[in-house]
Amino acid sequence: LARFLHQHSPRATGPFVAVNCAAIPEHLLESTLFGHEKGAFTGASQSFVGKFEQAQGGTLLLDEISEMPLQLQAKLLRVLQERELERLGSQRAIRLDIRVISTSNRHIEEEVAAGRFREDLYFRLNVFPVSIPPLRERKEDILPLAKAFLSGTGHAWSLSADAAHCLTAHAWDGNIRELQNVMQRACVLASGGVIHAADLMLANKENKISALRSGAETVQSDIRSLERQHILDTLSSVGGVKKLAAQRLGISERTLRYKLQRYRMDDTEETALPSSALTPPDSSLSH
């Protein structure tokens, strides 16, 4: 959307510069945005033109601005208010002629209330707010976007009816990025120029959770089975003496007795506990 605004504005012939505020280390973000002079800090072997200057005459996108540290927010506010900046290590003011667009995947009002975002900066930026609903709330955009991603591959692809239904029924928790990745994957798997539902490899959230739960239950069952067999084998190797078995297993006698009792309750299959395990506890052993 930021690129669209830039391309359909009088600044379209100027540069479009995007900065991901979350991806740049905090100690480098100020220099990245405002630039620096040679010798401004250790390692500054030459002057650097920051993103603001690079965007002169065009558009600067401050993506994920809510990730910007509070100290830098104060400096950004001054630059936006005065429409000029000073590079790090310089006292010369540089006038700016740029459009600034900022984005966030958080509710900025909540960030302000929590003290993580400056209120004065929020009001300075909030000239013309645009809310972009998640993809699942604008299903009419899903197929046009999917086809646009396919057209960008350089090959002639078409969507089958089942693939189209699968795309519109999906929740798209990852929004546009998830859709783009799914279409790229489908192009790898599909053949014959037609993308079918199976090529998308999509599953709804309920199926994914069910599969994960089923897999976890299987693993837990296998672990319990292995533990049971190990305990019974150890018990058998010491002639059914629970005290020795507990010592070898590294558990207390009380824990061993509890597990054996549980096995007796659960043991409805062919394998039965050794007779030594089924005998009453030795009264000489402590509980």
N, C-alpha and C positions, 0 to 999 in steps of 0.2 A: 504494500500500500504506500509506503514511503517513496519507493521508486516511481510508482504511478503518479503520485503528487508532483514529484520532481519533473518527470517527463512531460507532464501536461501543464507546466507553469512557464512564465517568462524566463525562468532560470534553467530551462531544459538544456541550453547549450553550455552551461557551467558544469563543474564537477559535482558528482554525487559521492560523498564520503561517509562511510558507515563505521562506527566504533562500537564494539561490544564491551560495555563497561564491566561485565562480569568476567570476561576472559583475560583481562589485563591485570597483572599484579598491582596491588594498591600503590606500592612505592614507584611504579612506572607510569601510572595513569595520568598524573598531572603533567609530566613531561610529554606524554603521548598526545595529550589534548592541546596543550598550550605551547609546546616546543621549548627549546633551551639554547643557550649560547655555549660556545666552547669554554670548558673549564667551570661550568656552573656547578658541577658536582663531580665526585670521583668517577672516572670512566667516561666523562663527556669530552671526548677527544675532538669533536667538531660540532658545529652548530646544527640544530635540527628544527625543521619547520613542522609545527604541530598540526593536528587534524583540523583545528579551527582555521588556520591560515590556508591549509590545503583546500578547504571548501570555499574559499573566497569566490564570490559571484555565483555560488551554487547552493547546495543543500548539505547540511551535516545531520546525520542520523545518530543519536545517542541511544543505542539499543540497551535495554535492561538498565535504565538509569537508576532504578531503585537499589541497585547493587553498589552504587557509588558511595564511598565513605563520607561521613558528615563533614569532615574538615574540607574536603574537596568540593562538597556541595556549596559551601560558603564562597569559595573562589569562583565557581561556575556562576553563581548568582550575580556576582559583581561583573563578570564578563558579559553576561546577558543584559544586565541593566545599563552598563556603560557602552556596550557595543564596541569594546576595545579590549586588548589584552597586552600583557607584558610577558615575554618569554622568561623562563627561569634564568637568572643571572643577568637580566637586562633591566634597564629602567626606561627603555624607549617604548612608548605606547603604539600599538598597531591597530588602526581602525579596521573594523570588520563589516563586511557586507554579505551576510549569509542568511539562509533560512535554517532554523533549528527544529528538528522533529525528534521527540523523545518517546520511547516506548517502555512498557513494563508489563510483565505477566502477573503482577500483583495489584491489589487495590491500593492505590497511593494514599487515599484518605485513611485507610487503616494503618499504613506505614507512618503517616504523619501523627496519628493519634498515639502510636506506640513509641514515638520519638526517634524513629529510624530514618525519617526523611524530613528535611526542613520545610516548615509550613510556608515561609516566604518564597522559597524556590518553587514549591508546588504552585502557588498562585501566579508566579512569574511565567511558568511554563504552560499553565492551563488556560491558554488563550482560546484555542479551538480544539476541544477534546473530541476524539473519535473512538468509540468502543467497537471492537471487532469481536463478534460472538464466536464461540467455538464452532468447529465444523459440524458437530452433531446437531447444532441448532439452526443450521442453514443447509439442509440436505440437498436443496436445489443446486448448490454449488459443487457437489461432489463429482458428478459425472462430467461437467464441463472442465473441471480442474484435472480430473483423471485423463481425459482426452488430450488436454493441453500438454500434460507431462509426456504422454505417448507420442505426440507430434514432435516433441523436442528430441526424440531419440534418433531421428533421421530415417526411420523405417515406417512402413505403412502398417499400423496395427488397428484392429477393431475389437470391440468388446462384445462378447456374447450376452444374451439376455440373462443367463444365470450369473455371470460375472457382474453385470450392472446391478442386479438385485442384491448380490452379496456386498457390493460397495456401499449402496445406500442403506443397507441394514446394519452396517458396522458402526460401533460407537465412536471410533476415531479419537481416543484419548490423547493421541499424539498430534492431533490436528493436521495441518498441511504437510508438515515434515513426514509424518507417518504415512500419509497418502502417497507422497512422492516416492518414498522408499518402497512401498508396496508395489507401485507401478514399475519401478526399476526391477524389482525381483521378478515380477510377472513376465517382463520382457526376456529375462534370462531363461525362465522355465517354459514359456509358451513355444509352440511350433505352429507353422502353417499360417502365420499372420493373424490368428484369432486368439484372444485371451479368454480363457474359461475360468470359472470360479475356483477350480482346483489350482490354477496357476497363481492365484492371489495368496493362497496359504493363510487365509484368515479364519479365525475362530472367535466366536463371541466370548465375552468375559466370563459368562457362566460356565462355558465348556472348559476354558482355560483353568478356572479355579477348581472345577471338578477334577480335571486331569492332574493338577498339582496335588490336590487332596488325596486322590487315589494313589499317586506315586509315593506320597509321604507315608500313607498307611501301609503300603507294601513294604517300604524300607523298614518301618517300625516293626512290622510283623516278622520280617527276616531277622532283625536284630534280636527280638525276643526268642525266636526259635534257636538261634545260635547260642544265646546265653543259656537257655534251658539245657541244650545238649552238652554244653561245656560243664555246667554244674553237675549234671547227672554222670557224665564221664569221670569227673574228678571224684565224686562221691563213690563211684564204683571202684576207682583205683585204690581207695584207702579202706576198702572193705565195709563201706557204709558208716564209718565213724565220722559223725558230723563235725566234731571238734577239729579233726585233722583236715577235713575237707574245707572248712571255713578258713583255716590257716593258709592252705594252699591257694585258695581263691582270693585271699586278701580282704575278706568281709567278716563281719561279726557272726557269731552263731545265731543270734536272734534274726539277723537278716536272712541267713540261710534257711532257718526254720520257716520264716514267712514265705519265702519263695517256694519252698517245697509244698507248703500248705496251699499256695495259689495254684501250683501245678496239679495237685490232687483235685482241686475244684474244677480246673479247666480241662482236665485230661479225659476227654470223651472220645478220643481217637484210638487207633490200634495200639500205639506205643504206650506202655504202662510204666509207671515208676518202678525202680528196683525195689524188691521186697524190703531191703535195708532202709530205704527211704520212707517206707510206709509204717515202720515200727514206731511205737510210742517213744517219745523223747526219753533219753537216759536221765534219770532223776539226779545223777551226780553232776550233771552239767548245769551251769547257771543260765538263767534266762535274761 
